Amino acid sequence: MRSDGADDAVVTGMAVLTALGDDLTVFGDALMAGDSGVRAVGRDGEGPPVADLGPFAPEEWADRFSGDESEVRALRPLMSRVARPTLTGASAALAAVRHARLEPGWGHDAALVVAGGGLAQRHQADVSGAYGRTGRLRASYALTALDVDAVGAISELTGVRGEGWTAGAASASGTVALIQAARAISAGWRERVLVVAPSADPAPADVEAMRRAGAHADGDPGLPPQLLCRPFDRRRRGFVRGEGAAAMVLESQKAAERRGVGALARISGHGQRLDARRGTRPEVRGQVEAMRAALDAAGASPRDVDYVNAHGTGSHVGDRVEAASLRAVFGTRSGPLLNSTKPLTGHCLSAAGLVEAVAVIAQMRVGACHPNPTLTDPVEPGLAWVGDQPVPHRIRAALSNSFAFGGLSASVVLRAVDGP
Amino acid sequence: MTDEEIFTVVRRNLMEVVPELEDADIRLEHSMRELGANSIDRMDVVIASQEDLGITVPSSQLASVDDIASLLEVFGRHV
């Protein structure tokens, strides 16, 4: 990637579906208000607290996520045929394509990158359970169990034909998928890439295992569910799960200019590192190196960064390590403003990185950082945390972090299009 | 079991797999393909209907099925 930005990918369309809203304006307003989507029980009527998309009747779902009758007609056949992540991914993809104002036929040579691996864990558990009990099994489970069913369905709905695949990096999937898309454009392999992060849908055993691993919150009778997810706060209890999907249309600067559309932001640099150690425990070294690699690729120094969207899940170890990494990269004096979107959306797991990239651009465009209502007693008081009120702030360059089990670190630098 | 009862089972499974279908759309002379069911959808309908009817039909006997009437005829030989 050149540091002059000439071959950077630009974002020309985006969409989110989260507990905070399925419309960019509603989502942005909810972020600035510091609203939390976390509720005491999920759509199955059971805890632990979660910020999910709620129960839905298929028709209502399609109508709610799209006022466009042609999109509703396109989504309807998916309703009873695919697992929930494919449905949310397809909905977000259609909304992002609409937002980018792409012309028919645009997808012929475009690429599709779907973020996540093992997306439909709940579907797999449900079908396997029913098969064990009753022997009933749809032949189409051969397809719906696969992550790549989302690729096929989104390709069918959007007309993307160039290439398509899934990028699985656990909780860093959304950011890693965004990076792969930006790379394909910077390298000149593709002019346009649709990046889609379907909602992750873990089964009860998956969620319970994350709790037993010490990552997921234990619950706290003394805290309302909206205050349970507390990134970087000394009273943090672990992460609270969110269910969210996001999608972005990335284009080369030239391709966007040729069709006369403005960009929402620029993907200016990115970095990825492995800890070369299997496990759930994060390490400062990999995180610091990923952030520095992203800044180097963007031709930016730490001083150029106005804002950091931290991975910040609210887990005991994860936040402590990330805070130390942030201090190593940015120092403690006059550094960037920092927040985490997860107290509001919940931790959207494989979709988190892309949901948060949308949140970064939303904050850039508003000119303010959203509050973190649960951050009252920060672990690193010397860092410039955004507390319980929004902070007006010009964001020319932002860094967004995603880290994952397996020792994965991924960071991306986004720049405002009218910035220097 | 009457043909009408078998038809009811097939129709229910068809509407479950192809949610955009209305009950009245489904007639005996239709092929499932005409009704919007692709190859994997048709397998889902045929398998679920056999499970509901408590029958197992060798796939060789289903090869010649070209409309819902002929599917009911094959199923009828096994119930």
Interface residues (C-beta under 8 A of the other chain):
Chain A: P58 R76 P77 M79 S80 R81 G135 R136 L137 R138 A139 S140 A142 L143
Chain B: E16 V17 V18 P19 E20 G36 I40 D41 M43 D44 I47 A48 E51
